[in-house]
């Protein structure tokens, strides 16, 4: 049986939870409790820590993974059930562990020791905690086999969201009565001190003091804790904050992050202003000195946003004062409160040293050279230089096995689970436990081990180059077992540090799509910047530069992305590797096309085409034709667009590139749609959907449905447009894609307005308008303006309708999109006609007619039918 020197391992807590559903038989739906989210909630863990244990349990045959419809959810997802082997295994474990002696700590400070199996009936029968469950007990056993009843009761109040898995559990707390009183006063102050900045040297106790504060707040406030790391990006920090806010029902930040390649700190602060508002919450950001300039710039906006907040408090912990505010915020406005934390007083230091069993005769000496720094009090017992302290009083007193374990842990950037350490032949669980008992190795609330930065650096520098390489290689191997993007990034990091640059480069290229699609562009770029051209094969370097460019592009830095793509294509050309050369130039073309620099984009695609033809690169050639087709389409050059797309289709079929094939059929359908060749457009979209059933690409499936809705809207079959728009909107919601949702709401709202279903139109267009404003999307706002113009016409608010439609004309003129321009002028002409302003109606009908003729659509049946009611306006007389 495992020793209960810590919390029950997460895998066993999962099995205990699933044991409660052993008799459940899946029918039409399964309960949320069997999903990753439900399991994480049940075992009091963040969802991010459940995938790996679940994967291990499935591999070992203890848990079965299935796919089905979950109660309360629109789409199918994974759920997990205990197998017969898993049931036997966890029953055996529970039988053994039930005999373990556990210490119950009562709120009044008294303790009671009893077997684990006796705790639940005791708490219920004595009415101390009548609602306790067996799962609660397993979740809350601390590493020293103690359960704090007060803490347990507070943590179970589900109306308060607790997002503090990164916070340490406070096992010992000495002194700090004055500091704690000041902090509590600031936190409860409803008129000022929105941000509390605590700074002091390493190990002084900033984290412990704040952790103690939030322990006292559990059950009375929403709590959030984030530890900064050197490679943290603004997107990564905000994504964690968005998960916290989503638990509170505020999902705007998460949707914004998922739908934007570049982040605007001002926009985010506006979203947070609405999400946080008067939220009764405490947010802690630890190790703020490790944050980068972009994160600090964001906190400037956050500071401004919080000036009107009376309840939300933000605590920032840092080794040094980081300038994101000035003295006016502290002295005059009282928005920021500062606390410089110093060492413990002598009496508190004595208590700590007594706990350690230090000779009382040495108290004054030790206090003199540590100045009450809690970390130094814990690990140092002489008054030499810090390096010498660690060497003489720590390193020299450790056994060889203990030193080896500290060397292993020192190579990890983040807290690491035990199963990673076990891979190393130098690992010893007994020695690891001894180090945790000495407070040299720490353990967080998820059973992950770490050492303080000071000790990490000391032990890392003492590893031989051979040991470092070996430890890093093993770490890379462990992280490589996971498909999670953040684990793949860590695997690349450890391959690099272990000197395996070729493996690192190969993994970076193989996993780039997963990492970038997962939203880790910033973290990925930080790792890619560690690659050295001298240590990577020359043939691989252009590929690394392309990945840097893609990461910059995903992060919104298009200028830098173009520089990387240019450097990559130049280098690939020099070494004669046409593959990356074509890819880099093609990527540049896509960026230039999105920036509406069509001529420059076309130059890139023509160059790609020339190289691809000579080198016989079929896939690259197909992608190039698609890029060319898109430029022709955006320029309303429909026939040229069709020719390019047809060439892409031919190549895609030849190389069996299903993703490219499906996307190109959608693109081709868009062209036929604009030409009013409805049957051909439908055929294209259906061909795409048939392929997408095989690839299961949800985002492209949504695009196909969305374009079908647009097509039926253009030919004024509004019921079908609403049907396909609904399908598109459902997929957009499942993807949590705010931009797609905006398009969906806007399109459907217009259709409802055209069939005079005004309540539906108003409801949908308001949602679309809110999204368009949040993500600053002019394309969605174009559709929103069209719907509001129809509503204004219905309400006889002519001036408002005209104003909205003229805005649309200005927008489309800027894009130089003739089809969109014809649509905008036609809507304005209809408005003037309804107003009775015949001169302006005639003017805009004629402009519309001329634009259709310029597009070569003037003689199509649809356009003739469209103008049949308004012939008097476009006659040649």
C-alpha positions, 0 to 999 in steps of 0.5 A: 500500500502507498504511504499516506505522506501526502494527499491521496494520489490523483489517479486513486481519487479518480477511481474512488469517484468513478466507483460511485457510478459502477452500477450506472448503465449509459442510456441516451445521456451520461451525467456530467460527473463522468466527463473530465470536467465533472471528474476534476470538480469531484476530486477538487482539481483543476481540469488541466491536471486530469488528462494525464492520470486518466490516460494512464488509467485507461492504458492500465485497463482500470478505466474505459474511455467512451464517447457519448451525449452528456446531459445538459450539453449539445454535443457528444464528448468523452466520458469515463467508466470504471472497468472490472479490473479498476473496481477490484484495484480501487476496492483493494486500495480502499480496504488497505487505506481504511486502516490508516490513522488520520488526525482530525484538527478541530476548529478550536485547535484540538485534535483527534486520531482515528482510522480513516474508515471512522472519519465519515460516520464520526463527522456525521454522527456528531453533526460536526459536518453532516454533509461530508462525503467519502470523496471529500475526505480523500480529497483533503488528507494532507501529506502528514495524514491530517484533515483540517475540518475548518478548511474542509467545510469552507472549501466545500461551499460551492457558491464560491469559486476557488481557483487556487490550485497553485497556492501552497498549503500553509503547514506552519505560520509564525508571527506576522500579526501586524502584517496580517491585520494591515492586509485584512484591513486593506482587503475589506476596505470598500473605498480604496486599495484595489491593488495591493502590492507586496514586495520583498527579497526571495524567501521573505514570506510573501507567498506564505503570508498571502496564502494564509490570508486566502485560507481565512477568506475561503468560503466568503470570497471567489479566489484566484491564484497565478504563479508567474514564470519567466516564459509566461505570455499575456495570452497564457495568463489571461486564458487561466483567468478566463477559466476562472471567470467562466466558472462564474458564468462570465465567458466573454474573455475566453471567447475573445482570446479564442477568436483573436490572433492579437490581443488588445489590452484596452479591449480586454480591460473593457471585457474584464470591467464587465466580467469582474465589476463588483465581483466579491473576489481576491485575485493573487499574482505571485512572482510578478517580477518574472512577468514580461513587458506585455503583461505589465502593460496589461496591468496598467489597463487593469489598474485603470479598470479597477478604479471604480471597483469596490469589492475585487481586490488584486494582490501582486507579489514581487521581489522588486517594485515593478513600475506599472503605477506611479506614486499618485496611485499610492499617495493621492488616489489610494488605488494601490497599497504597498507593503514591503515585507521584512523578516520575522521578528525574533520571537517568531523566528525562535518558534520556527527554529524550535520547531526545527530542533535547533540548539537554543544557544544558537538562536541569536547568532542565526537570527543575526545573519538571517535577519528573520528571513523564513527561507534562510531560517529553514535551510541555513545555520551558519553566517557565511555567504549564501552560497557557502550557507547552502554548501556547508549547512545543506549540501554537505549534510545531505546523502549522495542519494538526496543530492541526486534527487535535488539534481533531478528536480533542479532541471525542471522549470515547473513543479513536477509529478512523482511519476516523472521522477521515477523514470530516473534510475537515481530516484528514491521515494524514501529519500524524496520523502526525507527531503520533503520532511526537511522542507528542502523539497516542497509539494503543491496541492497536486502532488507536484514537487519543486525546490526554491529558485535559490536551491534549484540554481545551486544544485543545477550548477553542480550537475556535470554536463553528462548528468544534465543531458541525461536528466533533460533527456529523460524529462523530454521522454516523459513530457513526450508521452502527452499530447497536451500542447504545453507538455510538447513545449516542455519536451522541446525545451528539455531536448534542447537543454539535453543537447538533442537539438535535432530531436527538438527541431523535429518535435517542434515541426511535428507538433507545431499545428497542435501547439499553435491551434491550442493557443500557445503561440507565445510560449512556442515562440519563446522556445523557438527563440532558444534554437541556435542555427549552429546546433541545428542542421542547415536543412532544418533551419528554414523550417524553424524560421517558418515556425517562428513566423507562424507563431508571430502571425498567430500572436498578431505580430504580422510584421515580424512574421513576414521578416521570419518568412522572408529570412526562411525563403532566402536561406532555403534558396541559398541551400537549394531546399525548394520545399521550405522556400515555397512554404515561406513565400506562400505564408507571406502571400497569405498575410499580405492578402489579409492586409489587402495588399493584393498586388504584393500577395499575387507576386508571392503566389506567382513566385511560389507557382514558378518554383513549385512547377520546376520542383514538381511540388504538387501539394505546395502548387495546389495551396498556391493556386488556392491563394491565387484564387482567393485574391481573384475572388476578393477582386470580384474576378470570378472567372479567374478565381474559378480557373485557379480553384479548379487547378487546386482541386485537380492537384488535391485529388491527385495527392489525396489532400482531403483538407485542402480539397474540402476547403477549396470546394467551399471557396469555389462555392462562394464564387458560384454563389456570387455569380448567382449560379445557385445549383453549382454553389450548392453542389460545391458546398455538398461536396465539401460536406461529404469530405468533411464527414471523413476529416471531422474538421468542425470549423470547416464544416461550420464554414460550409453551413455558413456559406450555404446560409449566405447563398440562400439569403442572397437568392432570398430563400430566407427559410432555408437561410435560417435553417443552415444559419442555425446549423452554422450557429450551433457549431460556432457555439460548440467551437466557442468561436465568438467571431463565427457566432457573430456572423451567425447571429447577424445573418439569421437576424437579417433573414428574420427581418426580411420575413417580418419576424421582428422580435427574432430579428431584434434579439439576434441582431443585438447579440451580433452587434455586441459581439462585433463591438467586442471583437471590433469586426467590421464584416459582422458590423456590416451585416448588423447595420443591414438588419438595423436598417431594415428595422429602422425602415419598418419603424419609419426611421428613415434618416437612421436607416440611410445613415447605417447603409451609407456606413456600409457603402464606405466600408465596402468601397475601402475593400474595393469589393464590387459585389459587396458594393452592389449589395450596399447600394441596392439596400440604400436604393430600396430605402430611398424608394420606400421613403418616396425619395425618387431621385436618390432611389434612381441614383442608387439603383443605377449604380447597382445596375452598373456594378452588376454589369461590370461584374458580368451579372447584368443579364443573369435571370436573378438580377433581371428578376431583382430589378423587375419591380424597379425598371423605371429607375434604370431605363435608358431614358 
